[in-house]
Amino acid sequence: MKSLSYFILSILSCIFLLTGCSGQAQKVSTDTVAPVMENGKCGYVDENGNVVIKPQFEDCGSFSSNGLAYACKNGKYGFINISGSFVIKPQFDSASVFSYGLAVVSQNGLCGVIDEKGEYVLEPTYTGIQDFTACGLAAVMQDTLYGYIDNSGSLVVDIQYDTVDPFTDKGLALVSKNGLYGIIDTNGRSVIPLEYEYLEMFSDNGLAMAKVNEKYGFINQDGQTVIDFLFDGAFSFAENGLAAVSTDGKWGFIDESGQIIIEPVYELVYSFSNGRTIVKSDGLAGVMDEKGTVLLPPSYVYISSYGANGLAVFRADNGKWGFLDKNGDIAIEPVYDYAATFDSSLLAPVQKDGLCGAVQEDGQIGIELKYQNIGTFTHYTDN
């Protein structure tokens, strides 16, 4: 569970990004762009590496689907369109990306909410505000406690919790108070009482990992114990119906009935992702499939979870980063000083000799390594 302080930091400092924009736009060859930083200034490139907006801002963020991105000019934030023109003038101390038609901004140390016209839906009032989710609610922080507002800015769940998570698409949110965790609905009503030492949101199979008396088990949406609290550690169920659990310091996997499917013999495992999990022994990471077959014995210091394209980032003995395929074989040689996983784009950010760019799935350079930083590729609508 992430407290709202995470979201305040994300507003004030941005993500894998950069700095500034506004100026002559070049032809966009795709509808997907990413912010880049060059010579201390921020602009945008498309997936073909073409400069869409010349680097010129002090800071800027990814484009939202509404065609707007935040950008900083002369120390103030506003919002630009894909031509690099400000459509909401720079006037805020910080800003976040638009989410469901609303964006969080701050002035004089307080956060508020604006619409796509730049008009306040909620004047700066709270210490922090989370991005809005599909259910139309956002968490707010007042001093050190949290509650939720709706998309009109009205407080709908009283400020009372120690930590909160965003509401899911199903209208549920994890909250904690006085060291105990529970789940509420969009009206603030208790769905799962605040009585667990730790709790995670329900997986697709309707089970949630919970902790009672220092042991982990799983409950259903009625709060009934489905898998007894027997484990020293646990992760939520993955899409394949397996959950990682630990006993006596070793990790393995159970199914939805609580039966051991893969014996707990590893120092650590990841949750399954795209049919693969990462297992660790003697401080090294390897790759295993859903049947428990080790495809790559623990060999590397680090391997990431597998992306949707079947590639995972790994760090070799020489300290360089590359990519593995689903068999654990090297797909892209480890030649980079850092690499990030492939997301919805067909490009993965990489860094070498202090410069950033992006690599394609076949290992070819997709974006020339010449930037100080590169952000996430996102789709936009050209309004």
TORKOL-4160 file (C-alpha; in steps of 0.2 Angstrom, whole numbers, padded with zeros to 4 digits, m for minus):
383
<pt num="1" X="0000" Y="0000" Z="0000"/>
<pt num="2" X="0007" Y="0017" Z="m0005"/>
<pt num="3" X="0003" Y="0032" Z="0006"/>
<pt num="4" X="m0002" Y="0048" Z="m0002"/>
<pt num="5" X="0015" Y="0055" Z="0001"/>
<pt num="6" X="0021" Y="0045" Z="m0014"/>
<pt num="7" X="0009" Y="0055" Z="m0025"/>
<pt num="8" X="0014" Y="0072" Z="m0018"/>
<pt num="9" X="0032" Y="0067" Z="m0023"/>
<pt num="10" X="0026" Y="0062" Z="m0040"/>
<pt num="11" X="0018" Y="0079" Z="m0042"/>
<pt num="12" X="0033" Y="0089" Z="m0036"/>
<pt num="13" X="0047" Y="0079" Z="m0045"/>
<pt num="14" X="0039" Y="0069" Z="m0060"/>
<pt num="15" X="0043" Y="0052" Z="m0064"/>
<pt num="16" X="0056" Y="0045" Z="m0076"/>
<pt num="17" X="0057" Y="0063" Z="m0084"/>
<pt num="18" X="0064" Y="0079" Z="m0086"/>
<pt num="19" X="0062" Y="0098" Z="m0091"/>
<pt num="20" X="0052" Y="0111" Z="m0101"/>
<pt num="21" X="0043" Y="0115" Z="m0118"/>
<pt num="22" X="0034" Y="0126" Z="m0131"/>
<pt num="23" X="0040" Y="0130" Z="m0149"/>
<pt num="24" X="0040" Y="0124" Z="m0167"/>
<pt num="25" X="0032" Y="0107" Z="m0168"/>
<pt num="26" X="0038" Y="0095" Z="m0181"/>
<pt num="27" X="0027" Y="0082" Z="m0190"/>
<pt num="28" X="0021" Y="0068" Z="m0178"/>
<pt num="29" X="0024" Y="0051" Z="m0187"/>
<pt num="30" X="0014" Y="0041" Z="m0173"/>
<pt num="31" X="0001" Y="0045" Z="m0160"/>
<pt num="32" X="0013" Y="0040" Z="m0146"/>
<pt num="33" X="0026" Y="0052" Z="m0139"/>
<pt num="34" X="0038" Y="0052" Z="m0124"/>
<pt num="35" X="0047" Y="0067" Z="m0115"/>
<pt num="36" X="0065" Y="0068" Z="m0116"/>
<pt num="37" X="0078" Y="0079" Z="m0109"/>
<pt num="38" X="0093" Y="0086" Z="m0119"/>
<pt num="39" X="0105" Y="0100" Z="m0113"/>
<pt num="40" X="0094" Y="0103" Z="m0097"/>
<pt num="41" X="0078" Y="0106" Z="m0107"/>
<pt num="42" X="0063" Y="0095" Z="m0110"/>
<pt num="43" X="0054" Y="0091" Z="m0126"/>
<pt num="44" X="0046" Y="0076" Z="m0134"/>
<pt num="45" X="0050" Y="0063" Z="m0147"/>
<pt num="46" X="0039" Y="0050" Z="m0156"/>
<pt num="47" X="0042" Y="0031" Z="m0157"/>
<pt num="48" X="0052" Y="0034" Z="m0173"/>
<pt num="49" X="0064" Y="0045" Z="m0164"/>
<pt num="50" X="0058" Y="0061" Z="m0173"/>
<pt num="51" X="0058" Y="0077" Z="m0162"/>
<pt num="52" X="0039" Y="0082" Z="m0160"/>
<pt num="53" X="0042" Y="0097" Z="m0148"/>
<pt num="54" X="0059" Y="0104" Z="m0147"/>
<pt num="55" X="0067" Y="0103" Z="m0130"/>
<pt num="56" X="0065" Y="0119" Z="m0121"/>
<pt num="57" X="0055" Y="0117" Z="m0105"/>
<pt num="58" X="0062" Y="0116" Z="m0087"/>
<pt num="59" X="0051" Y="0101" Z="m0084"/>
<pt num="60" X="0037" Y="0092" Z="m0093"/>
<pt num="61" X="0027" Y="0076" Z="m0091"/>
<pt num="62" X="0019" Y="0062" Z="m0102"/>
<pt num="63" X="0004" Y="0067" Z="m0113"/>
<pt num="64" X="m0013" Y="0061" Z="m0107"/>
<pt num="65" X="m0026" Y="0054" Z="m0118"/>
<pt num="66" X="m0034" Y="0071" Z="m0119"/>
<pt num="67" X="m0019" Y="0078" Z="m0128"/>
<pt num="68" X="m0013" Y="0088" Z="m0114"/>
<pt num="69" X="0004" Y="0087" Z="m0104"/>
<pt num="70" X="0010" Y="0098" Z="m0090"/>
<pt num="71" X="0026" Y="0109" Z="m0094"/>
<pt num="72" X="0036" Y="0121" Z="m0084"/>
<pt num="73" X="0041" Y="0138" Z="m0090"/>
<pt num="74" X="0050" Y="0151" Z="m0079"/>
<pt num="75" X="0047" Y="0141" Z="m0064"/>
<pt num="76" X="0028" Y="0139" Z="m0066"/>
<pt num="77" X="0018" Y="0125" Z="m0073"/>
<pt num="78" X="0004" Y="0125" Z="m0086"/>
<pt num="79" X="m0002" Y="0113" Z="m0099"/>
<pt num="80" X="0003" Y="0111" Z="m0118"/>
<pt num="81" X="m0005" Y="0102" Z="m0133"/>
<pt num="82" X="0005" Y="0092" Z="m0145"/>
<pt num="83" X="0010" Y="0107" Z="m0155"/>
<pt num="84" X="0020" Y="0113" Z="m0139"/>
<pt num="85" X="0008" Y="0128" Z="m0136"/>
<pt num="86" X="0001" Y="0132" Z="m0119"/>
<pt num="87" X="m0017" Y="0130" Z="m0118"/>
<pt num="88" X="m0017" Y="0132" Z="m0099"/>
<pt num="89" X="m0005" Y="0146" Z="m0095"/>
<pt num="90" X="0009" Y="0142" Z="m0083"/>
<pt num="91" X="0003" Y="0148" Z="m0066"/>
<pt num="92" X="0005" Y="0133" Z="m0054"/>
<pt num="93" X="0019" Y="0128" Z="m0043"/>
<pt num="94" X="0017" Y="0110" Z="m0048"/>
<pt num="95" X="0006" Y="0099" Z="m0058"/>
<pt num="96" X="0001" Y="0081" Z="m0062"/>
<pt num="97" X="m0005" Y="0073" Z="m0078"/>
<pt num="98" X="m0023" Y="0073" Z="m0082"/>
<pt num="99" X="m0033" Y="0059" Z="m0076"/>
<pt num="100" X="m0052" Y="0057" Z="m0081"/>
<pt num="101" X="m0052" Y="0075" Z="m0086"/>
<pt num="102" X="m0045" Y="0082" Z="m0070"/>
<pt num="103" X="m0027" Y="0087" Z="m0065"/>
<pt num="104" X="m0020" Y="0090" Z="m0048"/>
<pt num="105" X="m0010" Y="0106" Z="m0046"/>
<pt num="106" X="m0002" Y="0115" Z="m0032"/>
<pt num="107" X="0000" Y="0133" Z="m0026"/>
<pt num="108" X="0008" Y="0140" Z="m0010"/>
<pt num="109" X="0010" Y="0123" Z="m0003"/>
<pt num="110" X="m0008" Y="0117" Z="m0005"/>
<pt num="111" X="m0016" Y="0106" Z="m0019"/>
<pt num="112" X="m0031" Y="0108" Z="m0029"/>
<pt num="113" X="m0040" Y="0101" Z="m0045"/>
<pt num="114" X="m0043" Y="0109" Z="m0062"/>
<pt num="115" X="m0053" Y="0104" Z="m0077"/>
<pt num="116" X="m0047" Y="0104" Z="m0095"/>
<pt num="117" X="m0051" Y="0122" Z="m0097"/>
<pt num="118" X="m0039" Y="0126" Z="m0083"/>
<pt num="119" X="m0053" Y="0131" Z="m0071"/>
<pt num="120" X="m0053" Y="0126" Z="m0053"/>
<pt num="121" X="m0065" Y="0112" Z="m0048"/>
<pt num="122" X="m0057" Y="0113" Z="m0031"/>
<pt num="123" X="m0046" Y="0128" Z="m0025"/>
<pt num="124" X="m0030" Y="0123" Z="m0017"/>
<pt num="125" X="m0035" Y="0116" Z="0000"/>
<pt num="126" X="m0027" Y="0100" Z="0004"/>
<pt num="127" X="m0009" Y="0095" Z="0008"/>
<pt num="128" X="m0009" Y="0082" Z="m0005"/>
<pt num="129" X="m0021" Y="0075" Z="m0018"/>
<pt num="130" X="m0020" Y="0058" Z="m0028"/>
<pt num="131" X="m0025" Y="0057" Z="m0046"/>
<pt num="132" X="m0043" Y="0053" Z="m0050"/>
<pt num="133" X="m0048" Y="0035" Z="m0054"/>
<pt num="134" X="m0061" Y="0027" Z="m0065"/>
<pt num="135" X="m0074" Y="0028" Z="m0051"/>
<pt num="136" X="m0073" Y="0047" Z="m0050"/>
<pt num="137" X="m0064" Y="0048" Z="m0033"/>
<pt num="138" X="m0047" Y="0054" Z="m0027"/>
<pt num="139" X="m0038" Y="0052" Z="m0011"/>
<pt num="140" X="m0034" Y="0068" Z="m0002"/>
<pt num="141" X="m0022" Y="0072" Z="0013"/>
<pt num="142" X="m0025" Y="0085" Z="0026"/>
<pt num="143" X="m0009" Y="0086" Z="0037"/>
<pt num="144" X="m0006" Y="0068" Z="0040"/>
<pt num="145" X="m0023" Y="0059" Z="0038"/>
<pt num="146" X="m0032" Y="0054" Z="0022"/>
<pt num="147" X="m0050" Y="0054" Z="0015"/>
<pt num="148" X="m0058" Y="0055" Z="m0003"/>
<pt num="149" X="m0066" Y="0068" Z="m0013"/>
<pt num="150" X="m0077" Y="0066" Z="m0029"/>
<pt num="151" X="m0074" Y="0074" Z="m0046"/>
<pt num="152" X="m0084" Y="0090" Z="m0040"/>
<pt num="153" X="m0071" Y="0092" Z="m0026"/>
<pt num="154" X="m0083" Y="0087" Z="m0012"/>
<pt num="155" X="m0077" Y="0077" Z="0002"/>
<pt num="156" X="m0086" Y="0060" Z="0002"/>
<pt num="157" X="m0076" Y="0050" Z="0013"/>
<pt num="158" X="m0070" Y="0058" Z="0029"/>
<pt num="159" X="m0052" Y="0062" Z="0032"/>
<pt num="160" X="m0048" Y="0049" Z="0046"/>
<pt num="161" X="m0036" Y="0036" Z="0039"/>
<pt num="162" X="m0017" Y="0034" Z="0041"/>
<pt num="163" X="m0014" Y="0027" Z="0024"/>
<pt num="164" X="m0025" Y="0024" Z="0008"/>
<pt num="165" X="m0024" Y="0017" Z="m0009"/>
<pt num="166" X="m0033" Y="0023" Z="m0025"/>
<pt num="167" X="m0050" Y="0016" Z="m0028"/>
<pt num="168" X="m0051" Y="0001" Z="m0040"/>
<pt num="169" X="m0062" Y="0000" Z="m0055"/>
<pt num="170" X="m0074" Y="m0010" Z="m0044"/>
<pt num="171" X="m0076" Y="0004" Z="m0032"/>
<pt num="172" X="m0065" Y="m0003" Z="m0018"/>
<pt num="173" X="m0050" Y="0004" Z="m0008"/>
<pt num="174" X="m0038" Y="m0002" Z="0004"/>
<pt num="175" X="m0036" Y="0009" Z="0020"/>
<pt num="176" X="m0028" Y="0008" Z="0037"/>
<pt num="177" X="m0031" Y="0016" Z="0054"/>
<pt num="178" X="m0021" Y="0013" Z="0070"/>
<pt num="179" X="m0011" Y="0000" Z="0062"/>
<pt num="180" X="m0025" Y="m0011" Z="0056"/>
<pt num="181" X="m0031" Y="m0013" Z="0038"/>
<pt num="182" X="m0048" Y="m0015" Z="0029"/>
<pt num="183" X="m0057" Y="m0011" Z="0013"/>
<pt num="184" X="m0071" Y="0002" Z="0010"/>
<pt num="185" X="m0083" Y="0006" Z="m0004"/>
<pt num="186" X="m0085" Y="0023" Z="m0013"/>
<pt num="187" X="m0097" Y="0028" Z="0001"/>
<pt num="188" X="m0085" Y="0025" Z="0014"/>
<pt num="189" X="m0094" Y="0010" Z="0021"/>
<pt num="190" X="m0084" Y="m0005" Z="0027"/>
<pt num="191" X="m0083" Y="m0019" Z="0016"/>
<pt num="192" X="m0069" Y="m0028" Z="0025"/>
<pt num="193" X="m0067" Y="m0022" Z="0043"/>
<pt num="194" X="m0051" Y="m0014" Z="0049"/>
<pt num="195" X="m0045" Y="m0029" Z="0059"/>
<pt num="196" X="m0030" Y="m0035" Z="0049"/>
<pt num="197" X="m0011" Y="m0032" Z="0052"/>
<pt num="198" X="m0009" Y="m0031" Z="0034"/>
<pt num="199" X="m0021" Y="m0033" Z="0019"/>
<pt num="200" X="m0020" Y="m0032" Z="0000"/>
<pt num="201" X="m0034" Y="m0029" Z="m0013"/>
<pt num="202" X="m0044" Y="m0044" Z="m0020"/>
<pt num="203" X="m0036" Y="m0053" Z="m0034"/>
<pt num="204" X="m0046" Y="m0058" Z="m0050"/>
<pt num="205" X="m0051" Y="m0074" Z="m0041"/>
<pt num="206" X="m0059" Y="m0064" Z="m0027"/>
<pt num="207" X="m0046" Y="m0068" Z="m0014"/>
<pt num="208" X="m0036" Y="m0056" Z="m0004"/>
<pt num="209" X="m0020" Y="m0059" Z="0005"/>
<pt num="210" X="m0021" Y="m0054" Z="0024"/>
<pt num="211" X="m0011" Y="m0055" Z="0040"/>
<pt num="212" X="m0017" Y="m0060" Z="0057"/>
<pt num="213" X="m0006" Y="m0064" Z="0072"/>
<pt num="214" X="0010" Y="m0063" Z="0061"/>
<pt num="215" X="0004" Y="m0076" Z="0049"/>
<pt num="216" X="m0003" Y="m0074" Z="0032"/>
<pt num="217" X="m0018" Y="m0082" Z="0024"/>
<pt num="218" X="m0032" Y="m0077" Z="0011"/>
<pt num="219" X="m0050" Y="m0071" Z="0014"/>
<pt num="220" X="m0064" Y="m0069" Z="0002"/>
<pt num="221" X="m0075" Y="m0054" Z="m0002"/>
<pt num="222" X="m0086" Y="m0058" Z="0013"/>
<pt num="223" X="m0072" Y="m0058" Z="0025"/>
<pt num="224" X="m0072" Y="m0077" Z="0027"/>
<pt num="225" X="m0055" Y="m0086" Z="0029"/>
<pt num="226" X="m0053" Y="m0097" Z="0013"/>
<pt num="227" X="m0034" Y="m0102" Z="0016"/>
<pt num="228" X="m0029" Y="m0103" Z="0034"/>
<pt num="229" X="m0016" Y="m0091" Z="0041"/>
<pt num="230" X="m0002" Y="m0103" Z="0041"/>
<pt num="231" X="0012" Y="m0094" Z="0031"/>
<pt num="232" X="0026" Y="m0083" Z="0036"/>
<pt num="233" X="0024" Y="m0073" Z="0020"/>
<pt num="234" X="0013" Y="m0072" Z="0005"/>
<pt num="235" X="0010" Y="m0062" Z="m0011"/>
<pt num="236" X="m0007" Y="m0060" Z="m0019"/>
<pt num="237" X="m0014" Y="m0072" Z="m0032"/>
<pt num="238" X="m0008" Y="m0070" Z="m0050"/>
<pt num="239" X="m0019" Y="m0072" Z="m0065"/>
<pt num="240" X="m0014" Y="m0090" Z="m0066"/>
<pt num="241" X="m0021" Y="m0094" Z="m0050"/>
<pt num="242" X="m0005" Y="m0097" Z="m0040"/>
<pt num="243" X="0001" Y="m0087" Z="m0025"/>
<pt num="244" X="0019" Y="m0086" Z="m0018"/>
<pt num="245" X="0020" Y="m0091" Z="0000"/>
<pt num="246" X="0034" Y="m0094" Z="0012"/>
<pt num="247" X="0037" Y="m0106" Z="0027"/>
<pt num="248" X="0053" Y="m0108" Z="0037"/>
<pt num="249" X="0061" Y="m0095" Z="0027"/>
<pt num="250" X="0058" Y="m0103" Z="0010"/>
<pt num="251" X="0046" Y="m0098" Z="m0004"/>
<pt num="252" X="0035" Y="m0108" Z="m0016"/>
<pt num="253" X="0018" Y="m0108" Z="m0023"/>
<pt num="254" X="0000" Y="m0113" Z="m0018"/>
<pt num="255" X="m0016" Y="m0114" Z="m0028"/>
<pt num="256" X="m0033" Y="m0107" Z="m0024"/>
<pt num="257" X="m0037" Y="m0121" Z="m0012"/>
<pt num="258" X="m0021" Y="m0118" Z="m0002"/>
<pt num="259" X="m0012" Y="m0134" Z="m0009"/>
<pt num="260" X="0006" Y="m0133" Z="m0012"/>
<pt num="261" X="0009" Y="m0133" Z="m0030"/>
<pt num="262" X="0028" Y="m0128" Z="m0031"/>
<pt num="263" X="0038" Y="m0133" Z="m0015"/>
<pt num="264" X="0045" Y="m0119" Z="m0005"/>
<pt num="265" X="0063" Y="m0121" Z="m0008"/>
<pt num="266" X="0068" Y="m0104" Z="m0014"/>
<pt num="267" X="0076" Y="m0089" Z="m0005"/>
<pt num="268" X="0063" Y="m0078" Z="m0014"/>
<pt num="269" X="0051" Y="m0079" Z="m0028"/>
<pt num="270" X="0041" Y="m0066" Z="m0038"/>
<pt num="271" X="0023" Y="m0067" Z="m0042"/>
<pt num="272" X="0020" Y="m0075" Z="m0059"/>
<pt num="273" X="0019" Y="m0063" Z="m0074"/>
<pt num="274" X="0015" Y="m0069" Z="m0091"/>
<pt num="275" X="0018" Y="m0087" Z="m0087"/>
<pt num="276" X="0035" Y="m0084" Z="m0078"/>
<pt num="277" X="0042" Y="m0081" Z="m0061"/>
<pt num="278" X="0059" Y="m0076" Z="m0055"/>
<pt num="279" X="0066" Y="m0087" Z="m0041"/>
<pt num="280" X="0082" Y="m0084" Z="m0031"/>
<pt num="281" X="0095" Y="m0095" Z="m0023"/>
<pt num="282" X="0111" Y="m0091" Z="m0015"/>
<pt num="283" X="0108" Y="m0073" Z="m0020"/>
<pt num="284" X="0106" Y="m0076" Z="m0038"/>
<pt num="285" X="0090" Y="m0075" Z="m0049"/>
<pt num="286" X="0083" Y="m0088" Z="m0062"/>
<pt num="287" X="0068" Y="m0091" Z="m0072"/>
<pt num="288" X="0054" Y="m0104" Z="m0069"/>
<pt num="289" X="0038" Y="m0108" Z="m0078"/>
<pt num="290" X="0020" Y="m0112" Z="m0071"/>
<pt num="291" X="0024" Y="m0131" Z="m0069"/>
<pt num="292" X="0039" Y="m0128" Z="m0058"/>
<pt num="293" X="0051" Y="m0131" Z="m0072"/>
<pt num="294" X="0067" Y="m0121" Z="m0070"/>
<pt num="295" X="0071" Y="m0114" Z="m0087"/>
<pt num="296" X="0086" Y="m0104" Z="m0081"/>
<pt num="297" X="0095" Y="m0109" Z="m0065"/>
<pt num="298" X="0099" Y="m0095" Z="m0054"/>
<pt num="299" X="0113" Y="m0086" Z="m0063"/>
<pt num="300" X="0111" Y="m0067" Z="m0062"/>
<pt num="301" X="0110" Y="m0054" Z="m0048"/>
<pt num="302" X="0094" Y="m0047" Z="m0055"/>
<pt num="303" X="0080" Y="m0052" Z="m0066"/>
<pt num="304" X="0064" Y="m0041" Z="m0068"/>
<pt num="305" X="0047" Y="m0048" Z="m0070"/>
<pt num="306" X="0042" Y="m0053" Z="m0088"/>
<pt num="307" X="0033" Y="m0040" Z="m0098"/>
<pt num="308" X="0018" Y="m0043" Z="m0110"/>
<pt num="309" X="0031" Y="m0045" Z="m0124"/>
<pt num="310" X="0039" Y="m0060" Z="m0116"/>
<pt num="311" X="0055" Y="m0050" Z="m0111"/>
<pt num="312" X="0063" Y="m0047" Z="m0094"/>
<pt num="313" X="0077" Y="m0035" Z="m0090"/>
<pt num="314" X="0093" Y="m0043" Z="m0082"/>
<pt num="315" X="0109" Y="m0038" Z="m0075"/>
<pt num="316" X="0124" Y="m0048" Z="m0080"/>
<pt num="317" X="0140" Y="m0052" Z="m0070"/>
<pt num="318" X="0149" Y="m0037" Z="m0078"/>
<pt num="319" X="0136" Y="m0025" Z="m0071"/>
<pt num="320" X="0128" Y="m0022" Z="m0088"/>
<pt num="321" X="0110" Y="m0023" Z="m0092"/>
<pt num="322" X="0101" Y="m0033" Z="m0106"/>
<pt num="323" X="0085" Y="m0043" Z="m0109"/>
<pt num="324" X="0080" Y="m0062" Z="m0108"/>
<pt num="325" X="0067" Y="m0071" Z="m0117"/>
<pt num="326" X="0054" Y="m0082" Z="m0109"/>
<pt num="327" X="0066" Y="m0097" Z="m0110"/>
<pt num="328" X="0079" Y="m0087" Z="m0100"/>
<pt num="329" X="0090" Y="m0085" Z="m0115"/>
<pt num="330" X="0098" Y="m0069" Z="m0119"/>
<pt num="331" X="0088" Y="m0059" Z="m0131"/>
<pt num="332" X="0097" Y="m0042" Z="m0131"/>
<pt num="333" X="0115" Y="m0043" Z="m0125"/>
<pt num="334" X="0119" Y="m0034" Z="m0109"/>
<pt num="335" X="0128" Y="m0019" Z="m0115"/>
<pt num="336" X="0119" Y="m0005" Z="m0106"/>
<pt num="337" X="0122" Y="0004" Z="m0090"/>
<pt num="338" X="0104" Y="0003" Z="m0086"/>
<pt num="339" X="0088" Y="m0004" Z="m0094"/>
<pt num="340" X="0069" Y="m0003" Z="m0090"/>
<pt num="341" X="0056" Y="m0015" Z="m0095"/>
<pt num="342" X="0045" Y="m0014" Z="m0110"/>
<pt num="343" X="0028" Y="m0007" Z="m0106"/>
<pt num="344" X="0014" Y="m0004" Z="m0118"/>
<pt num="345" X="0026" Y="0003" Z="m0131"/>
<pt num="346" X="0038" Y="m0007" Z="m0142"/>
<pt num="347" X="0052" Y="0002" Z="m0135"/>
<pt num="348" X="0062" Y="0000" Z="m0118"/>
<pt num="349" X="0072" Y="0015" Z="m0111"/>
<pt num="350" X="0090" Y="0011" Z="m0109"/>
<pt num="351" X="0106" Y="0021" Z="m0104"/>
<pt num="352" X="0124" Y="0020" Z="m0109"/>
<pt num="353" X="0139" Y="0031" Z="m0105"/>
<pt num="354" X="0127" Y="0043" Z="m0096"/>
<pt num="355" X="0115" Y="0045" Z="m0111"/>
<pt num="356" X="0097" Y="0038" Z="m0113"/>
<pt num="357" X="0088" Y="0032" Z="m0128"/>
<pt num="358" X="0077" Y="0017" Z="m0131"/>
<pt num="359" X="0079" Y="m0001" Z="m0139"/>
<pt num="360" X="0067" Y="m0011" Z="m0149"/>
<pt num="361" X="0062" Y="m0029" Z="m0146"/>
<pt num="362" X="0074" Y="m0035" Z="m0158"/>
<pt num="363" X="0089" Y="m0026" Z="m0150"/>
<pt num="364" X="0090" Y="m0013" Z="m0163"/>
<pt num="365" X="0091" Y="0005" Z="m0157"/>
<pt num="366" X="0074" Y="0014" Z="m0159"/>
<pt num="367" X="0078" Y="0030" Z="m0151"/>
<pt num="368" X="0096" Y="0037" Z="m0152"/>
<pt num="369" X="0106" Y="0037" Z="m0136"/>
<pt num="370" X="0108" Y="0056" Z="m0134"/>
<pt num="371" X="0097" Y="0062" Z="m0121"/>
<pt num="372" X="0100" Y="0065" Z="m0102"/>
<pt num="373" X="0083" Y="0056" Z="m0098"/>
<pt num="374" X="0068" Y="0048" Z="m0107"/>
<pt num="375" X="0051" Y="0046" Z="m0101"/>
<pt num="376" X="0036" Y="0034" Z="m0104"/>
<pt num="377" X="0028" Y="0033" Z="m0121"/>
<pt num="378" X="0010" Y="0037" Z="m0120"/>
<pt num="379" X="m0004" Y="0039" Z="m0133"/>
<pt num="380" X="m0013" Y="0056" Z="m0135"/>
<pt num="381" X="m0028" Y="0063" Z="m0144"/>
<pt num="382" X="m0024" Y="0078" Z="m0155"/>
<pt num="383" X="m0038" Y="0090" Z="m0150"/>
